[in-house]
Amino acid sequence: MKSTTSAWILALMFCAILTSSFQLVAQSPAGQTPTSTYRYRAVDMGTPLGGSKSTGCVPDCRYVNNQGTVVFNTNTPVSNQSFGVEWQNGRFTTLNPLPGGSYEFPYWTSDTNLVAGYSYNGALDPATGSPEIRAVLWDGGIPANLGTFGGSASLAWGVNDSGQVVGGAANTTPDALAGDFYNVDPFPYQVSTEIHAFLWDRGELHDLQTLGGPDSVAQYVNESGQVAGISFTNSTPNATTGLSTLDPFLWEYGQMKDLHSLGGTMGFVSGLNNQGHVIGTSNLAGDATSHPFVWQENRLIDLQTLGGDNGSAIWISDAGAVAGWADLSGSEVHHAFIWTNGEMKDLGTIGTDPCSTAYGMNARGQVVGNSGDGSGIESCGPKIHGFLWENGGPMVDPDTLFAPLANGLQYFGACCINNSGEILGSGKLPNGDIHALVLIPCDANHEDAPACHASPTDVEIAAAPRTTPQAAPGAAASGIINRNPHKPHSW
């Protein structure tokens, strides 16, 4: 049996610490009339801050919005420095760190080009020796420090179009389970005090409390202000996992609702749509296996698998379609799936690949992800390539959809697709360096660039990136005004 509780813990930590190795693909939107040599043009994000790599694919995060803005991380020539960058229409904007910070990590970009994440602040936690991190909201590259509940760390995970931000923040209460929560929650650094889910709104950090245990974290906020995340329900370790019970929650109308589990003692959240539907993964009774779930109409629904033991829901559309992966019979490999109207559809793989994983989906029903040799828990292993699935399939390999890049960058990872069909993934240079890579459709809604017709000149599009002057870092949180003048129904 390849998937275990420990594997799920590692997979959840993956989103906070991963800096490479994902995959994606793209193809023409439904009904598009092919008028050019290629269906996509590939844009190499390069390394606009002068370093050697850039990365933009992390599961459960959103790095490309419906305005075509792309967010990714890139390093500088200085050792251990890495910052976020926004790209839109050929222009790069640096996401500035907090004063003293040498590293930052964006998680989410809204359709209003607000970015949520965290930044070092240059200090060390005196209790753990770990770098102190602070939740940050970037607007136009300028960071707002969202603060903590008095403790040494916080991070922002999600942000909606109105500027409401959710995440987790440490308080000053000593926490005997702090190490346990660090091991199961996407909080990237260990702290010694409690971590509570927060909602930042109009310059104020609101404590959403917990489900009864000491720790919680909020991960997603929709346009109505509903919030989804995870929380310990008590402080008593379970015999099966050695950890306290961890449940998904939905916060609305000022209260945190326990969504419970599929019978086990550990559950995770991986998405929330604008209808208030929550997706994630829950252990079954005995904690030996896990299934994808969706919470809707006040009930938790087991999406089942493709005949095997385990599965995971990774993305949900506003229409309620769910994408992810599920084990086949025997649980030796898994395939990407899409779940609609109560039925799970196997999306197959590319060619003879045994494994596939879906990471992203748009409103058109286009799905992107990885296809590979099956040697990885979730990503299908190191020998992978991307896929695009649409219109009933089959999967399409992206390498056939765009002109080869002159610098030899090869597409190998895919994670995000927006409603216009723009796809964010990763590429690898012949020397092994990783770059973020965007595929833009060659259609009437996008520029008919020479690269759509295989012009060598336009293939070199990222050879001379432009960066904007860095704004003064460290803007106060009150400097960003909530863009929605009305309180959402979650209050």
C-alpha positions in Angstrom: 0.0 0.0 0.0 1.8 3.2 -1.2 -0.2 5.8 0.6 -0.1 6.2 4.4 -0.9 8.8 7.0 2.7 9.9 7.0 2.6 10.3 3.2 -0.4 12.6 3.6 1.5 14.7 6.1 4.4 15.1 3.7 2.1 15.9 0.9 0.4 18.7 2.9 3.8 20.2 3.9 4.7 20.0 0.2 2.7 23.1 -0.6 4.6 25.3 1.9 8.1 24.2 1.0 8.1 23.0 -2.6 10.2 25.1 -5.0 10.1 22.9 -8.1 9.0 19.8 -10.0 5.5 20.2 -11.3 3.9 19.9 -14.6 1.4 21.2 -17.0 0.0 21.4 -20.4 -2.4 23.2 -22.6 -4.5 23.0 -25.8 -7.0 25.0 -27.7 -10.3 26.1 -26.0 -13.5 24.3 -27.0 -14.8 25.5 -30.3 -11.6 27.3 -31.3 -10.8 27.3 -35.0 -7.1 26.6 -35.6 -5.7 29.5 -37.5 -2.0 29.3 -36.6 0.8 26.8 -36.6 0.7 26.3 -32.8 -2.1 26.4 -30.3 0.0 28.1 -27.7 3.0 30.4 -27.4 5.4 29.6 -24.6 6.7 32.5 -22.4 9.8 31.7 -20.3 9.5 33.8 -17.1 13.3 33.5 -16.8 15.1 34.9 -13.7 14.2 38.6 -13.6 16.1 39.2 -10.3 19.4 37.8 -11.7 19.5 34.4 -10.1 19.5 30.9 -11.7 15.9 29.6 -11.2 12.3 30.5 -11.0 9.4 28.4 -9.8 5.7 28.8 -9.9 4.0 25.4 -9.3 2.8 24.4 -5.9 -0.3 22.3 -5.3 -3.4 23.9 -3.8 -2.0 27.4 -4.4 -3.1 29.9 -7.1 -0.4 31.5 -9.1 -2.2 32.7 -12.2 -5.4 34.7 -12.1 -8.2 35.4 -14.6 -6.5 38.7 -15.6 -3.5 36.8 -16.9 -1.3 37.9 -14.0 1.3 35.3 -13.0 3.0 35.0 -9.6 6.2 33.0 -9.1 9.3 32.8 -7.0 12.8 33.5 -8.2 16.2 33.7 -6.5 18.9 36.4 -6.7 22.7 36.1 -7.1 22.9 36.4 -3.3 22.8 33.0 -1.5 19.5 32.1 0.2 17.6 35.1 -1.2 14.3 34.4 -3.0 11.5 36.8 -3.7 8.1 36.7 -5.4 7.5 38.4 -8.8 4.4 39.3 -10.6 4.2 39.1 -14.4 1.6 40.7 -16.6 1.8 41.6 -20.3 5.5 41.3 -20.3 6.1 43.5 -17.3 7.7 42.2 -14.1 6.9 43.6 -10.6 9.0 42.6 -7.6 7.0 41.6 -4.5 9.2 43.4 -2.0 10.1 41.7 1.3 9.5 43.2 4.7 12.4 45.2 6.1 15.2 42.9 6.9 13.7 40.0 5.0 15.8 37.9 2.7 13.1 35.4 1.7 9.4 35.4 1.0 6.8 33.0 -0.4 3.5 34.0 -2.2 0.6 31.5 -2.0 -2.4 33.1 -3.8 -3.2 35.9 -6.2 -6.7 37.4 -6.5 -8.4 38.6 -9.7 -7.7 42.1 -8.4 -3.9 41.4 -8.4 -3.6 41.2 -4.6 -1.1 38.6 -3.4 -1.0 36.8 -0.1 1.9 35.0 1.5 4.7 35.5 4.0 8.1 37.2 4.3 11.0 36.9 6.7 11.4 40.0 8.8 15.1 39.5 9.7 14.6 38.3 13.3 14.9 34.9 14.8 12.3 33.3 17.1 14.1 33.2 20.5 12.3 30.0 21.5 13.0 27.9 18.4 15.8 29.6 16.6 13.7 29.6 13.4 13.4 32.7 11.2 10.4 34.8 12.2 7.9 35.1 9.4 5.0 37.5 9.0 1.8 37.2 7.0 2.0 39.7 4.1 -0.5 41.2 1.6 1.2 42.6 -1.5 -0.5 45.3 -3.6 1.5 46.6 -6.5 4.6 44.9 -5.0 4.3 46.8 -1.8 4.0 44.5 1.3 1.6 45.0 4.2 2.7 43.3 7.4 -0.5 41.8 8.8 1.0 41.0 12.2 0.4 38.2 14.7 -1.7 37.5 17.8 1.4 38.4 19.9 3.5 35.4 18.9 6.6 35.1 16.6 5.1 34.0 13.3 2.1 34.3 10.9 1.4 33.5 7.3 -1.3 34.5 4.8 -2.6 31.8 2.6 -5.6 33.1 0.7 -7.0 36.4 -0.4 -10.2 37.3 -2.2 -10.9 40.1 -4.7 -12.1 42.4 -1.9 -8.8 42.2 0.0 -9.9 39.9 2.8 -6.9 37.7 3.8 -6.8 34.4 5.7 -4.0 32.4 7.3 -2.6 31.4 10.6 -0.9 33.5 13.4 0.8 32.6 16.6 -0.3 33.9 19.9 1.5 33.9 23.3 0.0 30.8 24.8 2.5 27.9 25.2 1.4 24.9 23.2 2.5 21.4 23.9 1.1 20.3 20.5 3.0 23.0 18.5 5.3 20.4 17.1 2.4 18.2 16.0 0.6 21.0 14.3 3.8 21.9 12.4 4.0 18.4 11.1 0.5 18.3 9.6 -0.3 21.9 8.8 1.1 24.0 5.9 2.8 26.3 8.4 6.4 26.3 7.3 8.3 26.9 10.5 7.9 25.5 14.0 6.7 27.7 16.8 6.3 27.1 20.5 2.9 28.8 21.0 -0.6 28.2 19.7 -1.4 29.1 16.1 -4.9 30.3 15.3 -6.7 30.8 12.1 -7.3 34.4 11.2 -9.3 36.6 8.9 -7.7 40.0 8.1 -10.3 42.6 7.1 -10.1 46.3 6.9 -6.8 46.5 8.6 -7.8 44.2 11.6 -6.6 40.7 12.3 -9.6 38.6 13.6 -9.0 35.4 15.6 -11.3 32.7 14.2 -10.5 30.5 17.2 -10.4 26.6 16.9 -12.6 23.6 17.0 -11.6 22.9 20.6 -7.9 22.1 20.2 -5.0 24.5 20.6 -4.3 25.1 16.9 -6.0 26.0 13.6 -5.1 27.6 10.3 -7.3 29.2 7.6 -6.4 28.5 4.0 -9.1 29.7 1.6 -11.6 32.6 1.5 -14.2 33.0 -1.1 -15.9 36.2 -2.5 -18.6 36.0 0.2 -16.1 35.9 3.0 -16.6 32.2 3.9 -13.3 30.7 5.2 -12.1 27.1 5.1 -9.2 25.5 6.9 -8.2 22.9 9.5 -8.1 22.7 13.2 -7.3 20.3 16.1 -10.5 19.3 17.9 -8.8 18.4 21.2 -5.4 17.8 22.7 -5.5 14.0 23.0 -3.3 11.9 20.7 -5.0 9.1 18.8 -3.6 5.6 18.9 -3.6 5.3 15.1 -1.7 8.5 14.2 -0.1 9.6 17.5 -1.7 13.1 16.8 -4.8 14.8 18.0 -7.9 14.7 15.8 -7.6 17.2 13.0 -10.8 18.2 11.2 -11.6 20.5 8.3 -13.8 23.5 9.1 -15.9 26.1 7.4 -16.2 29.5 9.1 -19.2 31.7 8.3 -21.6 34.0 10.1 -18.9 34.5 12.7 -18.7 30.8 13.7 -16.4 27.9 12.9 -18.3 24.8 11.8 -16.7 21.3 12.2 -17.0 19.4 8.9 -15.9 16.2 10.6 -14.4 13.3 8.7 -15.1 10.1 6.7 -14.5 8.1 9.8 -10.8 8.8 10.5 -9.0 11.2 12.8 -7.3 13.4 10.2 -8.6 15.5 7.5 -7.3 18.3 5.3 -8.7 21.1 3.1 -7.6 21.8 -0.4 -10.2 24.2 -1.8 -13.3 26.4 -1.4 -15.5 27.7 -4.2 -17.9 30.6 -4.3 -20.9 28.4 -3.5 -19.4 27.5 -0.1 -18.4 24.0 -1.2 -15.2 22.7 0.5 -13.0 19.9 -0.8 -10.2 18.0 0.8 -8.9 14.6 1.9 -10.1 12.6 5.0 -8.8 9.4 6.6 -11.3 6.6 6.8 -11.9 4.6 10.0 -8.6 3.2 11.2 -6.5 5.9 9.6 -4.9 3.5 7.1 -6.5 5.0 4.0 -7.8 8.3 2.8 -10.5 9.5 0.3 -11.3 12.8 -1.4 -14.4 14.6 -0.1 -16.6 17.5 -0.9 -18.7 19.2 1.7 -21.9 20.7 0.2 -25.5 21.1 1.2 -24.5 20.6 4.8 -23.1 17.1 4.3 -19.7 15.5 3.8 -19.6 13.4 0.6 -17.1 10.6 0.0 -16.0 10.9 -3.6 -14.6 7.4 -3.4 -11.7 6.3 -5.7 -11.0 4.5 -9.0 -11.0 1.2 -7.3 -8.1 1.5 -5.0 -7.5 2.6 -1.4 -6.6 6.3 -1.6 -7.3 9.6 -3.3 -7.2 13.3 -3.0 -9.3 16.2 -4.2 -7.1 19.1 -5.3 -9.2 21.7 -7.2 -12.9 22.7 -7.3 -14.7 24.9 -9.8 -17.6 27.3 -8.9 -19.8 24.8 -10.8 -18.9 22.1 -8.2 -16.6 20.0 -10.5 -13.7 18.5 -8.5 -10.3 17.4 -9.9 -7.6 15.4 -8.2 -6.2 11.9 -8.2 -7.3 8.4 -7.1 -5.8 5.0 -6.8 -6.7 2.3 -9.3 -7.5 -1.2 -8.1 -4.5 -2.6 -6.3 -3.4 0.9 -5.2 -0.1 0.6 -7.0 -0.7 3.7 -9.2 -3.2 6.5 -9.4 -4.9 8.4 -12.2 -6.2 12.0 -12.5 -10.0 12.3 -12.1 -12.8 14.8 -12.5 -15.9 14.4 -10.4 -19.2 15.8 -11.5 -22.8 15.1 -10.8 -21.9 12.4 -8.3 -19.6 10.4 -10.7 -15.8 10.1 -10.9 -14.3 10.0 -14.4 -10.8 8.5 -15.0 -8.9 11.0 -17.1 -6.3 8.3 -18.1 -2.7 9.1 -18.8 -0.4 10.2 -21.6 0.6 7.3 -23.9 1.8 4.3 -21.8 2.4 6.3 -18.6 1.0 4.4 -15.6 0.3 7.5 -13.5 -1.4 10.9 -13.7 -2.4 13.7 -11.3 -4.7 16.6 -11.9 -3.7 19.9 -10.2 -5.8 22.6 -11.9 -9.1 23.2 -13.6 -10.9 26.2 -15.1 -14.5 27.2 -15.7 -14.4 25.6 -19.2 -13.7 22.2 -17.7 -10.1 22.1 -19.0 -7.9 20.2 -16.6 -4.1 20.3 -16.3 -1.6 18.2 -14.4 1.1 15.6 -14.6 1.6 12.2 -16.3 4.5 10.0 -15.5 6.1 6.8 -14.2 4.3 6.6 -10.9 7.3 6.7 -8.7 6.1 9.6 -6.6 3.4 9.7 -4.0 1.4 12.5 -5.6 3.4 14.0 -8.5 3.9 10.8 -10.5 7.6 10.8 -10.0 10.6 12.5 -11.6 10.0 11.2 -15.1 7.0 13.3 -15.8 5.4 15.6 -18.4 2.3 17.6 -18.5 -1.1 17.0 -19.8 -4.2 19.0 -20.9 -7.5 17.2 -20.7 -10.7 18.7 -22.3 -13.8 17.9 -24.2 -14.0 14.3 -22.9 -10.3 13.7 -23.6 -8.0 12.1 -24.3 -5.1 13.8 -22.6 -2.8 15.9 -24.8 1.0 16.3 -24.3 1.9 20.0 -24.2 5.1 19.5 -26.0 3.1 19.3 -29.2 1.3 22.5 -28.7 3.9 25.2 -28.8 7.1 26.1 -30.8 10.3 24.8 -29.2 12.1 27.5 -27.2 15.5 28.5 -28.6 17.2 28.2 -25.2 16.2 24.6 -24.9 13.7 25.0 -22.1 11.5 21.9 -22.0 8.0 22.0 -20.4 7.8 19.4 -17.6 5.4 20.6 -14.9 1.8 21.9 -14.8 -0.4 23.3 -12.0 -2.6 26.2 -12.8 -5.0 27.1 -15.7 -7.2 30.3 -15.7 -10.6 30.8 -17.4 -8.9 32.2 -20.5 -6.9 29.0 -20.9 -3.5 30.4 -19.9 -1.4 27.7 -18.2 1.4 28.0 -15.6 4.0 25.3 -15.3 7.7 24.7 -15.0 10.4 24.1 -17.6 13.9 22.7 -17.3 17.0 24.0 -19.2 19.6 21.7 -20.6 21.8 22.5 -17.5 19.1 21.4 -15.1 17.9 24.9 -14.0 14.2 25.3 -13.5 12.2 28.3 -14.9 8.5 29.1 -14.5 6.8 28.8 -17.9 3.5 30.1 -19.2 1.5 28.9 -22.1 -0.8 31.5 -23.7 -3.5 30.4 -26.2 -3.1 31.4 -29.8 -6.7 32.6 -30.1 -8.9 35.6 -30.7 -8.7 36.6 -27.1 -4.9 36.8 -27.1 -2.3 38.5 -29.2 -1.5 36.7 -32.4 2.2 36.7 -31.6 5.0 35.5 -34.0 5.6 32.6 -31.6 2.2 31.2 -32.7 3.8 30.8 -36.1 7.2 29.6 -34.9 9.1 32.8 -35.3 12.6 32.3 -33.7 12.6 36.0 -32.7 9.5 35.7 -30.5 10.6 32.4 -29.1 13.3 34.4 -27.3 10.6 36.5 -25.6 12.1 36.3 -22.1 15.6 37.0 -23.2 15.5 40.6 -21.8 13.0 40.8 -18.9 12.0 44.1 -17.5 11.7 44.8 -13.8 9.9 47.7 -12.1 11.7 49.9 -9.6 11.3 48.5 -6.1 8.9 50.5 -4.0 9.7 51.3 -0.4 9.2 48.0 1.5 7.3 47.5 4.7 4.0 49.4 4.2 1.8 49.3 7.2 -1.2 46.9 7.1 -3.6 49.8 7.4 -2.2 51.2 4.1 -4.2 48.6 2.1 -7.9 49.4 2.2 -10.4 46.7 1.8 -11.9 47.0 -1.7 -15.4 45.8 -0.7 -17.3 48.6 1.2 -19.9 46.1 2.4 -19.3 43.4 5.0 -19.7 39.9 3.6 -22.4 37.6 4.8 -19.8 35.6 6.8 -20.1 38.3 9.4 
